[in-house]
Every structure is written in structure tokens, then in C-alpha cells.
Amino acid sequence: DLGNMDATLLYQTIPETDSEGRGVADMRSMEKKLSVKVVFDEVTGHVYLVGDAKKIEKKCFALRNMLSHYHWRLSGKDVALG
């Protein structure tokens, strides 16, 4: 659980493609490569990384960083800082 990141608005903010590798297509590619899933919960506003806990802890830095980037742009709060 990455916390309440206004999931609906956050997802809408992420472009389909991005020249710096931070688009929805890039996110889906990372999900497939890492065997994890990013879940945007429209009801609670939370964003979840779903998959093997050890893999999420050790291998999902780029994915977390991308989500943090867009969340920071929306709210000024970096999810990595809590």
C-alpha cells in the first residue's frame, strides 16, 4: 500500500507514453517484467503494488519512483518520504 495518492486523479495524470520512460505503457511493461501489478483503487484513493512482497521490496524502485514523480507533481508530497 503506497497510501492515499488520489488514485483516480493520479492515473489520469500519467500520460500513455512519455519520452523519459514514465508513461502508462512503461508502467505496464515494468509490471510484466517484475510480475507485479499496480492497482489504482478509485474508492479509497490508495495505490497498491500487488505481488511477491520480497520482489516488491527489492525490485520495484523504478516503479515506485515513477508513481512518486506524478504524485509529487499533483500534491507536492513525495511518497518515498512518507
C-alpha positions in Angstrom: 0.0 0.0 0.0 1.6 3.2 -1.2 -1.1 5.2 0.6 -3.8 7.6 -0.4 -2.5 9.2 -3.5 -5.8 10.2 -5.0 -5.6 7.2 -7.3 -8.2 8.3 -9.9 -6.6 11.7 -10.5 -3.1 10.2 -10.3 -3.9 7.6 -13.0 -5.4 10.3 -15.2 -2.2 12.4 -14.8 0.1 9.7 -16.2 0.5 10.1 -20.0 0.1 7.0 -22.2 3.6 7.4 -23.5 6.5 9.5 -22.1 9.9 10.2 -23.7 11.6 9.6 -20.3 10.0 6.2 -19.7 7.3 7.3 -17.3 4.1 6.7 -19.2 1.3 4.1 -18.7 2.9 1.9 -21.4 6.2 2.0 -19.5 4.4 1.2 -16.2 2.6 -1.8 -17.8 6.0 -3.0 -19.2 7.6 -2.8 -15.7 4.6 -4.7 -14.2 5.1 -7.5 -16.7 8.9 -7.6 -16.3 8.6 -7.7 -12.5 5.5 -9.9 -12.2 3.7 -7.2 -10.1 0.5 -5.2 -10.6 -0.2 -1.5 -9.8 -3.7 -1.1 -8.6 -5.4 2.3 -8.5 -8.3 2.0 -6.0 -10.9 4.6 -7.0 -12.9 4.0 -3.9 -10.2 4.7 -1.2 -7.8 6.7 -3.4 -5.0 4.3 -2.4 -2.4 2.9 -4.9 -1.2 -0.6 -4.3 1.7 -2.7 -5.6 0.5 -6.3 -5.7 2.8 -9.3 -6.0 5.6 -11.1 -4.1 6.5 -8.9 -1.1 10.2 -9.6 -1.4 10.2 -8.7 -5.1 8.3 -5.5 -4.4 10.7 -4.5 -1.7 13.8 -5.2 -3.7 13.0 -4.8 -7.4 10.2 -2.1 -7.7 12.3 1.0 -7.1 11.7 2.4 -10.7 8.0 1.7 -10.5 7.7 3.4 -7.1 9.8 6.3 -8.3 7.5 6.8 -11.4 4.4 6.9 -9.2 6.1 9.2 -6.7 7.0 11.5 -9.6 3.4 12.0 -10.7 2.1 12.1 -7.1 4.6 14.8 -6.3 3.5 16.8 -9.3 -0.1 16.6 -8.1 0.4 17.3 -4.4 4.0 18.3 -3.7 4.4 15.2 -1.4 6.9 12.6 -2.4 5.6 9.1 -1.5 9.1 7.9 -0.9 9.4 10.3 2.0 6.2 9.1 3.5 
